[in-house]
Amino acid sequence: MQIISDIQQMQSLTGDFKRAGKRIAFVPTMGFLHQGHASLLREGRTRGDVLVLSIFINPIQFGQNEDLDRYPRDMERDCRIAAECGVDIVFTPDAAGMYPPGFQTGVTVRDISLPLCGASRPGHFDGVATVVTKLFNIVQPDLALFGRKDYQQLAVIRRMVQDLSMPVEIVGMPIVREADGLAMSSRNAYLSAEQRTSALCLHRSILKVRALFSSGERSTAALKQAALEIIGQEPSVLIEYVEFRDGATLAEQETADHATLLALAVRTGQTRLIDNTVLGEEL
């Protein structure tokens, strides 16, 4: 396994792979890997001749007073997980290389970036779209794998790739959960034992909504009320949003169907957590 930090070296290797007819699978991350990331890497290993993992904590997707400086880091552990998953190249650029002096170009994906996380994190998805575009230009993958826990991020990237005719297959992978149902996230490392227990209300609310939907309830107002009641039982959890959206466009829905997305965001202490489910798909 090679570890490469230099952008030009990565691009040179990419050119060699392309000329040799190799299929490149790519998993972009901000590091502090967990088994959710590992599931992407293992799938990428089966789909590509070359598997590239990037680890880059992207400063332009963090807003003021967000957790850029304290975002968890453990490169030694990340490389160990990468090796176990069969990664060929770990690409670790730095911010100075990705955004050199005078950098002034960005990518904006308009409407689909505005609701949900976009409403409380203005500019976040511009930062995501810009860095993913740069990474795609450097790595030139044939396919890229993203987790569905960050559902809106996946939707934004799909829209961007389609709109800009990028020759990259985007693969959305299922949410990986802890045994108790908590969605795996690098930010779970911030949680105290008490906060982690409180955070399980997200999974409980998802299970309740799915049960009501399966029994025939289609009013998103009624489904939302059920979710709010469960989360509201945890006084230390602050609700940011509980919304029902079209799974493709993220448009609001008053009547749920099998393609409806339930998206949730909460804060417990200083930690922001998100989760989601598509009502007609397996959990």
JOMO-V543010 format. One record per residue. N is the residue number from 1. RES is the residue in one letter. SS is DSSP state (2 for helix, 1 for strand, 0 for the rest). PSI is psi in whole degrees, 0 to 359 (* if undefined). BURIAL is b if it has 16 or more other C-alpha atoms within 10 Angstrom, else e. Layout:
n->N res->RES ss->SS psi->PSI burial->BURIAL
n->N res->RES ss->SS psi->PSI burial->BURIAL
This chain:
n->1 res->M ss->0 psi->129 burial->e
n->2 res->Q ss->1 psi->144 burial->e
n->3 res->I ss->1 psi->119 burial->e
n->4 res->I ss->1 psi->130 burial->e
n->5 res->S ss->0 psi->336 burial->b
n->6 res->D ss->0 psi->127 burial->e
n->7 res->I ss->2 psi->316 burial->b
n->8 res->Q ss->2 psi->323 burial->e
n->9 res->Q ss->2 psi->319 burial->e
n->10 res->M ss->2 psi->317 burial->b
n->11 res->Q ss->2 psi->324 burial->e
n->12 res->S ss->2 psi->316 burial->e
n->13 res->L ss->2 psi->318 burial->e
n->14 res->T ss->2 psi->315 burial->b
n->15 res->G ss->2 psi->320 burial->b
n->16 res->D ss->2 psi->316 burial->e
n->17 res->F ss->2 psi->317 burial->b
n->18 res->K ss->2 psi->316 burial->e
n->19 res->R ss->2 psi->332 burial->e
n->20 res->A ss->0 psi->1 burial->e
n->21 res->G ss->0 psi->22 burial->e
n->22 res->K ss->0 psi->142 burial->b
n->23 res->R ss->0 psi->122 burial->b
n->24 res->I ss->1 psi->122 burial->b
n->25 res->A ss->1 psi->140 burial->b
n->26 res->F ss->1 psi->133 burial->b
n->27 res->V ss->1 psi->103 burial->b
n->28 res->P ss->1 psi->133 burial->b
n->29 res->T ss->1 psi->170 burial->e
n->30 res->M ss->0 psi->15 burial->b
n->31 res->G ss->0 psi->195 burial->b
n->32 res->F ss->0 psi->59 burial->b
n->33 res->L ss->0 psi->148 burial->b
n->34 res->H ss->0 psi->186 burial->e
n->35 res->Q ss->2 psi->340 burial->e
n->36 res->G ss->2 psi->313 burial->b
n->37 res->H ss->2 psi->319 burial->b
n->38 res->A ss->2 psi->325 burial->b
n->39 res->S ss->2 psi->325 burial->b
n->40 res->L ss->2 psi->317 burial->b
n->41 res->L ss->2 psi->318 burial->b
n->42 res->R ss->2 psi->320 burial->b
n->43 res->E ss->2 psi->319 burial->b
n->44 res->G ss->2 psi->325 burial->b
n->45 res->R ss->2 psi->326 burial->b
n->46 res->T ss->2 psi->340 burial->e
n->47 res->R ss->2 psi->344 burial->e
n->48 res->G ss->0 psi->156 burial->b
n->49 res->D ss->0 psi->329 burial->e
n->50 res->V ss->1 psi->131 burial->b
n->51 res->L ss->1 psi->119 burial->b
n->52 res->V ss->1 psi->131 burial->b
n->53 res->L ss->1 psi->131 burial->b
n->54 res->S ss->1 psi->143 burial->b
n->55 res->I ss->1 psi->109 burial->b
n->56 res->F ss->0 psi->116 burial->b
n->57 res->I ss->0 psi->104 burial->b
n->58 res->N ss->0 psi->107 burial->b
n->59 res->P ss->2 psi->333 burial->b
n->60 res->I ss->2 psi->359 burial->b
n->61 res->Q ss->2 psi->3 burial->b
n->62 res->F ss->0 psi->135 burial->b
n->63 res->G ss->0 psi->178 burial->e
n->64 res->Q ss->0 psi->141 burial->e
n->65 res->N ss->0 psi->15 burial->e
n->66 res->E ss->0 psi->186 burial->e
n->67 res->D ss->0 psi->35 burial->e
n->68 res->L ss->0 psi->310 burial->e
n->69 res->D ss->0 psi->328 burial->e
n->70 res->R ss->0 psi->7 burial->e
n->71 res->Y ss->0 psi->133 burial->e
n->72 res->P ss->0 psi->144 burial->b
n->73 res->R ss->0 psi->138 burial->e
n->74 res->D ss->0 psi->80 burial->e
n->75 res->M ss->2 psi->322 burial->e
n->76 res->E ss->2 psi->313 burial->e
n->77 res->R ss->2 psi->319 burial->e
n->78 res->D ss->2 psi->317 burial->b
n->79 res->C ss->2 psi->326 burial->b
n->80 res->R ss->2 psi->315 burial->e
n->81 res->I ss->2 psi->319 burial->b
n->82 res->A ss->2 psi->315 burial->b
n->83 res->A ss->2 psi->319 burial->e
n->84 res->E ss->2 psi->331 burial->e
n->85 res->C ss->0 psi->2 burial->b
n->86 res->G ss->0 psi->24 burial->b
n->87 res->V ss->0 psi->138 burial->b
n->88 res->D ss->0 psi->319 burial->b
n->89 res->I ss->1 psi->130 burial->b
n->90 res->V ss->1 psi->116 burial->b
n->91 res->F ss->1 psi->119 burial->b
n->92 res->T ss->0 psi->68 burial->b
n->93 res->P ss->0 psi->164 burial->b
n->94 res->D ss->0 psi->169 burial->b
n->95 res->A ss->2 psi->324 burial->e
n->96 res->A ss->2 psi->327 burial->e
n->97 res->G ss->2 psi->322 burial->e
n->98 res->M ss->2 psi->325 burial->b
n->99 res->Y ss->0 psi->75 burial->b
n->100 res->P ss->0 psi->167 burial->e
n->101 res->P ss->0 psi->135 burial->e
n->102 res->G ss->0 psi->358 burial->e
n->103 res->F ss->0 psi->130 burial->e
n->104 res->Q ss->0 psi->17 burial->e
n->105 res->T ss->0 psi->135 burial->e
n->106 res->G ss->0 psi->165 burial->e
n->107 res->V ss->0 psi->129 burial->b
n->108 res->T ss->0 psi->128 burial->e
n->109 res->V ss->0 psi->111 burial->b
n->110 res->R ss->0 psi->269 burial->e
n->111 res->D ss->2 psi->318 burial->e
n->112 res->I ss->2 psi->346 burial->b
n->113 res->S ss->2 psi->350 burial->b
n->114 res->L ss->0 psi->320 burial->b
n->115 res->P ss->0 psi->186 burial->b
n->116 res->L ss->0 psi->237 burial->b
n->117 res->C ss->2 psi->331 burial->b
n->118 res->G ss->2 psi->333 burial->b
n->119 res->A ss->2 psi->325 burial->e
n->120 res->S ss->2 psi->350 burial->e
n->121 res->R ss->0 psi->66 burial->b
n->122 res->P ss->0 psi->133 burial->b
n->123 res->G ss->0 psi->348 burial->b
n->124 res->H ss->2 psi->310 burial->b
n->125 res->F ss->2 psi->339 burial->b
n->126 res->D ss->2 psi->318 burial->b
n->127 res->G ss->2 psi->320 burial->b
n->128 res->V ss->2 psi->310 burial->b
n->129 res->A ss->2 psi->322 burial->b
n->130 res->T ss->2 psi->313 burial->b
n->131 res->V ss->2 psi->322 burial->b
n->132 res->V ss->2 psi->321 burial->b
n->133 res->T ss->2 psi->315 burial->b
n->134 res->K ss->2 psi->315 burial->b
n->135 res->L ss->2 psi->320 burial->b
n->136 res->F ss->2 psi->321 burial->b
n->137 res->N ss->2 psi->328 burial->e
n->138 res->I ss->2 psi->311 burial->b
n->139 res->V ss->2 psi->332 burial->b
n->140 res->Q ss->0 psi->55 burial->b
n->141 res->P ss->0 psi->154 burial->b
n->142 res->D ss->0 psi->328 burial->b
n->143 res->L ss->1 psi->151 burial->b
n->144 res->A ss->1 psi->139 burial->b
n->145 res->L ss->1 psi->133 burial->b
n->146 res->F ss->1 psi->147 burial->b
n->147 res->G ss->1 psi->147 burial->b
n->148 res->R ss->0 psi->355 burial->b
n->149 res->K ss->0 psi->319 burial->b
n->150 res->D ss->0 psi->69 burial->b
n->151 res->Y ss->2 psi->316 burial->b
n->152 res->Q ss->2 psi->321 burial->b
n->153 res->Q ss->2 psi->315 burial->b
n->154 res->L ss->2 psi->318 burial->b
n->155 res->A ss->2 psi->319 burial->b
n->156 res->V ss->2 psi->316 burial->b
n->157 res->I ss->2 psi->319 burial->b
n->158 res->R ss->2 psi->315 burial->b
n->159 res->R ss->2 psi->316 burial->b
n->160 res->M ss->2 psi->313 burial->b
n->161 res->V ss->2 psi->320 burial->b
n->162 res->Q ss->2 psi->313 burial->e
n->163 res->D ss->2 psi->324 burial->e
n->164 res->L ss->0 psi->9 burial->e
n->165 res->S ss->0 psi->42 burial->e
n->166 res->M ss->0 psi->132 burial->e
n->167 res->P ss->0 psi->58 burial->e
n->168 res->V ss->0 psi->128 burial->b
n->169 res->E ss->1 psi->126 burial->e
n->170 res->I ss->1 psi->123 burial->b
n->171 res->V ss->1 psi->118 burial->b
n->172 res->G ss->1 psi->127 burial->b
n->173 res->M ss->1 psi->148 burial->b
n->174 res->P ss->0 psi->153 burial->b
n->175 res->I ss->0 psi->135 burial->b
n->176 res->V ss->0 psi->131 burial->b
n->177 res->R ss->1 psi->153 burial->b
n->178 res->E ss->0 psi->168 burial->e
n->179 res->A ss->0 psi->331 burial->e
n->180 res->D ss->0 psi->2 burial->e
n->181 res->G ss->0 psi->349 burial->e
n->182 res->L ss->0 psi->128 burial->b
n->183 res->A ss->1 psi->132 burial->b
n->184 res->M ss->0 psi->136 burial->b
n->185 res->S ss->0 psi->144 burial->b
n->186 res->S ss->2 psi->328 burial->b
n->187 res->R ss->2 psi->349 burial->e
n->188 res->N ss->2 psi->338 burial->b
n->189 res->A ss->2 psi->339 burial->e
n->190 res->Y ss->2 psi->339 burial->b
n->191 res->L ss->0 psi->135 burial->b
n->192 res->S ss->0 psi->169 burial->e
n->193 res->A ss->2 psi->319 burial->e
n->194 res->E ss->2 psi->318 burial->e
n->195 res->Q ss->2 psi->322 burial->b
n->196 res->R ss->2 psi->319 burial->e
n->197 res->T ss->2 psi->317 burial->e
n->198 res->S ss->2 psi->324 burial->b
n->199 res->A ss->2 psi->343 burial->b
n->200 res->L ss->0 psi->348 burial->b
n->201 res->C ss->2 psi->334 burial->b
n->202 res->L ss->2 psi->310 burial->b
n->203 res->H ss->2 psi->321 burial->b
n->204 res->R ss->2 psi->319 burial->b
n->205 res->S ss->2 psi->322 burial->b
n->206 res->I ss->2 psi->314 burial->b
n->207 res->L ss->2 psi->320 burial->b
n->208 res->K ss->2 psi->313 burial->e
n->209 res->V ss->2 psi->318 burial->b
n->210 res->R ss->2 psi->322 burial->b
n->211 res->A ss->2 psi->317 burial->e
n->212 res->L ss->2 psi->318 burial->b
n->213 res->F ss->2 psi->317 burial->b
n->214 res->S ss->2 psi->331 burial->e
n->215 res->S ss->0 psi->359 burial->e
n->216 res->G ss->0 psi->354 burial->e
n->217 res->E ss->0 psi->129 burial->b
n->218 res->R ss->0 psi->352 burial->b
n->219 res->S ss->1 psi->119 burial->e
n->220 res->T ss->2 psi->334 burial->b
n->221 res->A ss->2 psi->316 burial->e
n->222 res->A ss->2 psi->320 burial->e
n->223 res->L ss->2 psi->321 burial->b
n->224 res->K ss->2 psi->318 burial->b
n->225 res->Q ss->2 psi->320 burial->e
n->226 res->A ss->2 psi->317 burial->b
n->227 res->A ss->2 psi->317 burial->b
n->228 res->L ss->2 psi->323 burial->b
n->229 res->E ss->2 psi->320 burial->e
n->230 res->I ss->2 psi->313 burial->b
n->231 res->I ss->2 psi->325 burial->b
n->232 res->G ss->0 psi->347 burial->e
n->233 res->Q ss->0 psi->350 burial->e
n->234 res->E ss->0 psi->99 burial->b
n->235 res->P ss->0 psi->339 burial->e
n->236 res->S ss->0 psi->357 burial->e
n->237 res->V ss->1 psi->123 burial->b
n->238 res->L ss->1 psi->123 burial->e
n->239 res->I ss->1 psi->128 burial->b
n->240 res->E ss->1 psi->312 burial->b
n->241 res->Y ss->1 psi->151 burial->b
n->242 res->V ss->1 psi->109 burial->b
n->243 res->E ss->1 psi->152 burial->b
n->244 res->F ss->1 psi->122 burial->b
n->245 res->R ss->1 psi->155 burial->b
n->246 res->D ss->1 psi->131 burial->b
n->247 res->G ss->0 psi->340 burial->b
n->248 res->A ss->0 psi->314 burial->e
n->249 res->T ss->0 psi->343 burial->e
n->250 res->L ss->0 psi->19 burial->b
n->251 res->A ss->0 psi->148 burial->e
n->252 res->E ss->1 psi->148 burial->b
n->253 res->Q ss->0 psi->135 burial->b
n->254 res->E ss->0 psi->335 burial->e
n->255 res->T ss->1 psi->124 burial->e
n->256 res->A ss->0 psi->149 burial->b
n->257 res->D ss->0 psi->186 burial->b
n->258 res->H ss->0 psi->344 burial->e
n->259 res->A ss->0 psi->7 burial->e
n->260 res->T ss->1 psi->135 burial->b
n->261 res->L ss->1 psi->127 burial->b
n->262 res->L ss->1 psi->118 burial->b
n->263 res->A ss->1 psi->136 burial->b
n->264 res->L ss->1 psi->145 burial->b
n->265 res->A ss->1 psi->134 burial->b
n->266 res->V ss->1 psi->167 burial->b
n->267 res->R ss->1 psi->138 burial->b
n->268 res->T ss->1 psi->120 burial->b
n->269 res->G ss->0 psi->230 burial->e
n->270 res->Q ss->0 psi->6 burial->e
n->271 res->T ss->1 psi->129 burial->b
n->272 res->R ss->1 psi->128 burial->b
n->273 res->L ss->1 psi->143 burial->b
n->274 res->I ss->1 psi->157 burial->b
n->275 res->D ss->1 psi->167 burial->b
n->276 res->N ss->1 psi->166 burial->b
n->277 res->T ss->1 psi->146 burial->b
n->278 res->V ss->1 psi->122 burial->b
n->279 res->L ss->0 psi->328 burial->b
n->280 res->G ss->0 psi->2 burial->e
n->281 res->E ss->0 psi->159 burial->e
n->282 res->E ss->0 psi->144 burial->e
n->283 res->L ss->0 psi->* burial->e
